[in-house]
Structure formats: structure tokens, C-alpha cells
Amino acid sequence: MYKVFIVDDEPFIIEGLYDIVDWSSFGMEIVNHAGNGQAALEALSSQSVDILITDISMPMMNGLDLIREARRLQPEVKVIILSGFNEFEYLKEGMKLGIENYLLKPINVEELESTLANTASKLDRAVSPKLNNDAYGIQILKDNILHRWLTGQIADTEFEERARFMNISLGASNVAVAILRNKDQGPTSDVFEQVEQLLRDKPYFSVFHDIDGDIVIVANVDGDDEQSLMERIKELYEAISVTHPALRIGMGRLMQGLYHAPSSYADAKTALQYVMIYPDLKIIDYAVLDKCGNQAATFFIDWRDYAKLILSRNVEQLANRIRTDFEQHRDGLTPGELQNTALEVVIRFKMELEAIKHSDETAMYQEGLRLVLDSDTFDELVLAIQQVGLKTIQSLLQDLKNPIVNQVLQHIDKHYADELSLKLLGAHYHLHPVYLGQLFHKETGETFAEYLNKYRIERAKEQLRNSNLKVHEIARNVGYWETGYFYKQFRKYVGISPTDFKVFG
């Protein structure tokens, strides 16, 4: 068994790491843990380990100093870093020290398990850690920067600085994103290497892995290059599909202006979901999905409200909202347009659930698509969508073994603007607040404070987009009475200030 040592100043993270991974399946066991770098270093001076998993930001001794000192004691130890989005300078230094991966909090279990599998493979082959800022470390850094950019987690000026550092091409006026996914087994390292090799002489293409394990290509091109861009993507598919026939490519729209790239990325992710409807398409272009029968212009759902109801696990309100929305449009749209909207809703349910659980639920949603396509009446169509919504929430509820956590989630949904704390909720549900906090973290994968802050920030983003209220008014509306703290939390989770988001978001 390979020996694992975990270091984090957040007890819930350590407890979670013990529980969320079947360590023995990787030939590993957790032999010790510590709440700060100094305590970990003292333990490592007398205890040999194979893998060190450490946070960066900790009291007494930060993660980088710990890695540096641990390398002196145990030069061959493999290191996995836990961190937040905003610690770029720490990450650069980590590359020089040699790490296996840089995992973002909250931890994606699939990414962690993939990292552990790769690390075990290296240990089996006795591969030494990669020191210095070599191509391996550069790719991890590039993955992190581009993922943050395409998911709206980085400010414009910060991205420009990082992009220059990474020599990422930004000279052209337009941008488009393509995503490669191996339908049967997911992209493998040889596919990534093939893509890099085929695009080696095309600096306006940037290639990276996103957090879902997909291969992402960002194309920075001039406006008149749209046709040639699609030709390049088709050539890429033809070259790779010879050895990987299950490969599919989702293509986002060509967007004018570099900072619309996140929209193109979202398009490409959505396009890939249409494999369920058009299984024979190898390259699915979001811009031309309407030619296949998907009239995106008729989509009348405010998905943010649906996402909120899913997150709060509110089955009854979701079912009512579905019927209300479709009732309002049944006389203004053709049956075909209503059905196309229903298909889009099913796909968005799938994407929302996968974003929360980081798991593939394709079979469940294929059944939902069949129910929609087989609907002969308006009531059957609505019922089909309601059933898909119900199954989506049931899938989330299956992960909650304790009904109190579900009640807490619904309480947050209704009262997020009020004063909320584990102490108050513990008194309400007759549980010790420490125990409730542990239970909440175990069931949701996040601490109560993390979940509440994220939920409030999402509600704040809605008001910033859709109202003329001042920032301090919105802060109070979502539960932050101290505007400075609201700014800090907003920047932490969104990457930019609420003022910038109101202008550019």
C-alpha cells in the first residue's frame, strides 16, 4: 500500500478526503494528517510517505514551504496541491517544486481519482517527480488559466497577464471554442498528444483539458476565417477518428471579441449534449443546430430559475413552473416549436445535474428525450418534462442520506437573505451546530459557509444582470450587510468585482 499524508487547515476537507475516495482501490492508505504545515513537517521527519496532499494557504507554514522542506526529507514524495482559483503565483512556484496536479476546491472527485491513478502508475514505475517548470507543469498551468477564463472565473486584466506569460495567442478579433470528447471512454492522453501535434504549427489554436476531462480547443481568428476554421476542425476529426471512431466534437459559435469566449465554450458543451438526439453527427455545430430542427429562438425558459429550484431540491415548485411556462406559450408556438423547447429543457436538466454531481447520467435523460418525442398531446409533453425534472432532483436527493440536510437546503433557498448560521439552524433542527456542519459537509461536499456564500453570490449575479439597484442594495438583498465583505466574497467566487460584473457580465 502506498502511504498518503493529508495536510489542510480545514477539518471538513480532511474528513471529506477520508470518505470520498476508496483509497484501497488505488493501492493506497491514509496514514496521517495534519492541520498546518509545521505539524506536517514534524510528522514527516519521522514518518516515510509516498504521497503528500496539501493545501497551499495555511497558518504557521504554507503549502509551498512545506513541499520545499518535505522534498529535503523525502525527495521522491509525490505531491498533489489543493487550492482555490485565485492563487496563480503560488501555482507557478509549485510547478518549480514538482507536483502531480493542482486540484481546485471544492474537489472534483473524478479529477482526484484520475490524479491518484496516474500517481500510483508513476510510483509503480518509480518515476521521479518533475522538478522545474517543464512542459508538464506548463500544461497544468495552462489548463488552469484557460479553464478559469472560459468559466468566467478570471478578470480580463488578470487573464491578459497570464496569457502573455503562457504565450497564448490573442491577436485576432474573434474567438471560437471546440470541445473533443470520446463518447465511449473519454479523451485519453494519446488523443491530446495527437491534437497538439496536428495543431503545432497553428499558434492561434490553444489546447487544454477542462475540469470535465474534455479536450478544449480555443481558436483566436479573424472574422473572415469562419469557413477555414470549420475546415480545420473537420480535418482534425478525420485524422483522429481513424484510431478513435467514437470521438465527437462540439463547436461553439464564432464570437466577436475575445471576452465572449465563455459563451462559445458554453455553446460547445451544449452542442455535445445533442449527440443524444443526433447520434450520427460527428461534429455538432451549435450555430447550425436549428437546421436540424432545433429552433433555439423559441426557447422561452428562464433557466436560472429552474437551476435555483433544482439546487433547492424543490420538486413541487419545479413541476408547477414547467406547466406555467408551457401554458403561457402553448397558443403562440407550433407543436413542433414546443417540442423543440422541451428537448432543450431535457438537455439542460442533464447539464445542470452533471455540473453538480460530476457524473454521467445519459441513460436517464435518453429516456426523457424518448418521452418528449413520443408525446401526442400538450399534457403528455408537460408531464414528460415534469418527470425529467423529478428524476433530476431525485438523483440529487439519493446523495443525501439525511433528510435534515435537504430541509437545510430548502431553508437556505427561502431565507438566504436573512441571518443564517449553523448555530441558528442547529437550534432550529435540535442538533449541535458542529455536528450539523459535519453532516452538511459530508452530504453536500461543501462546508455550510461555502455553500451559503456561493448561493448568495448566484442570487446577487441575477440582480446585477436584471436590475438597476446599487451594489450595496443588492448586497443587503442577498444577505450581506457589510458591503466590503460582499465585494470580497464576490471576487472570490466570480473572479471580478460586482461593479465590473454589472458592466461586463
Secondary structure, DSSP 4 states (H G I P E B T S, - for coil): -EEEEEE-S-HHHHHHHHHHS-GGGGTEEEEEEESSHHHHHHHHTT---SEEEEESS-SSS-HHHHHHHHHHH-TT-EEEEEE-TT-HHHHHHHHHH--SEEEESSP-HHHHHHHHHHHHHHHHTTPPP--SS-HHHHHHHHHHHHHHHHTT-S-HHHHHHHHHHHT----SSEEEEEEEEETTT---HHHHHHHHHHTTT-TTEEEEE-TTS-EEEEEEE-GGGHHHHHHHHHHHHHHHTTT-TTEEEEEPPPEESGGGHHHHHHHHHHHHHGGGT-TT-SEEEGGGGGGGT--GGG----HHHHHHHHHTT-HHHHHHHHHHHHHHHTTTS-HHHHHHHHHHHHHHHHHHHHHHH-S--HHHHHHHHHHHHT--SHHHHHHHHHHHHHHHHHHHHHT---HHHHHHHHHHHHHTTS---HHHHHHHHTS-HHHHHHHHHHHHSS-HHHHHHHHHHHHHHHHHHH----HHHHHHHTT-S-HHHHHHHHHHHHSS-HHHHHHH-
